[in-house]
Amino acid sequence: MNHWSNNPQRFRVGVEILIFTLLTIGLTTENPIELVARNEATPTGPKPAMGWSSDWALGCEIITDDEMYWEGEQMARRGLVEAGYTTLIFECAWEIGYEDDWSPKLSKAAFPNGIHSFIQWIKPLGINVGLGTWGGKQLCLRDPQPSSELGMEAPRDLNRYIQSIAEAGVVYLIHRPCDMATPEFLQNPEKAHELDSRYVAMQEAIRNTRSSLFYATGQWGSSPLAQQKKANSWRVSDEQLPTWDSL
C-alpha cells in the first residue's frame, strides 16, 4: 500500500491546501458573525422628504382642504404612505397676505379652521403637511405671466412667519423666490446676489426659531435638458395629475 507521505506530489498538494486554509481563515481572531458584519454593505443615507404636491395638479388659484384631504386618502389607500411618501404639500394658494404679527394670513378655502386643525385631521392617515411659499416678490417670472402673480412683499418679521407655521405642525417648507431660473438671470451678479440673500434670510429665520422644518430651496430651471424624457436631478417623471386610477 502506498502511504500518503510516500507520494511527493500528493504531499505537496496537501501542504499547499493547508497553507491556503491558514492564510484565509486560520490567521484571524474574528468569528464568522464578525466577518459578515465587517463585509456588509454601507447603510444608505436618510431619505429626502417624499410626498405629493398640489402645484401642477390643482393649480394656484383656489385649493380646498377637502380636495387636499382626498389626495391624502389616495396616498394612504394606494400604498404610497407605507412606501414612505408621507408629505402632503400645499404648494400655493394657501396664504393671501399677513396678519398684524407677520404670521401668514390663511386662505379660508385651504385652511378654514387653521393649519393645525387640518394637520390633526389628516394625521391619522400617517401624513405630514408641507407648505410652499415665494417668501416675497417673485424674482424669476415665467414669461408671459400676469403682474398679479408677482407675489406679496416679504414679511417684515420672517422669524415670526416661520415660527407660526412650525408651531402649527408643518414639517416641510419649499421656498421658491425664483420660479423659473435662466442662465441670463443666474449669471447676472446683482440678480444672483438678490436671490441668494432671500435663501439665506429664510434659512436664518428657520435657524433662529430652532425649527425642525425640512427646508427645500425649490429653484426650478429652464433649459433644453428640462425637456428630455430621461430622469434627471430636477424631474423624475412628467407633471402629476390628480388621477389615481393607474395606481
PyMOL commands that set and color helices and strands:
alter all, ss='L'
color gray80, all
select helices_A, chain A and resi 4-6+8-26+32-39+55-58+65-77+115-125+147-149+158-168+183-186+189-208+224-227
alter helices_A, ss='H'
color red, helices_A
select strands_A, chain A and resi 51-53+87-90+95-98+104-106+128-133+172-175+214-217
alter strands_A, ss='S'
color yellow, strands_A
deselect
rebuild
show_as cartoon
